[in-house]
Amino acid sequence: MPLAAEAVPIAGAFVCSLLLYGRIAGVAIEPGWRLLAGLASFFLLFVQLRLIDDLDDLERDCPAGHALLARRAARRTRLVASLAASAILLVALNTSMGHARTAAAAATALAFAAPFVFKRLLPTHPLPCLPVFEGAPFAIFMYGFFLWRDVAGRELSFYVVVCVAGSMWTGYEFWKFSRKVGTNALQPYLLSARAIRVALNALLILALGINVSLSRLASLSQTYSIYAATLPLVWLVWLNASWPGPASRPGRPRWAGTRFIVAVELGLLAGLLLK
């Protein structure tokens, strides 16, 4: 969900993740500089993901030509410098947090490997690269657990961590695959409109299962459990009932973008904070 326009959902994902880990473990953590450093790192990892994407798209955005060579070189220099600065800042922010530092390094390595290794190995087959490309944001959401582990000094089961990170990740993926629906922009992995629709339906079904599981793991109220089950179903009906057709007016539907993940986060915050 990069960048400025998606700052609220990014912060919400971080806060919800930490609250969920604390609720499930029965451990309260006090606000402090390490949490602020973690939040800054979380934002920075998404900024870095965007910068890597821009670097990968550089040749497409600035095609070869005498008039554009200097512009492309200057932009490449800025992107590389920004990536170097972000890496240094990530190390500095996570110096005293070994697990968080390792998680940030792993997310960074995966983000670089997706376009500059796997995409280069399969240049004409983008779809097989999907697990790596979408694994990078999942690794960023996993960072939240390793930060919490450093701060709280506690362990949680792999299943719990995957559920919490998966809840945030499905919202991110819904944003990613829906944000260009109804426009003439290139769709992710050059998928057809039908394939995008199938992917969005699958993500909502996955979100339904994960969010209901989380409500049980965190012992949230029955009201939240109903909300967690109803929200994806409402989005499923809304999406399929208003899917843009050939005669539809251009423009992104209202159900697309960050609205779903914001609704998920607001429900979680209410369920976690209101007793």
Summary of the structure (lengths in Angstrom):
residues: 275
radius of gyration: 19.5
end to end distance: 30.2
largest distance: 64.3
contacts: 855
relative contact order: 0.13
helix: 77%
strand: 0%
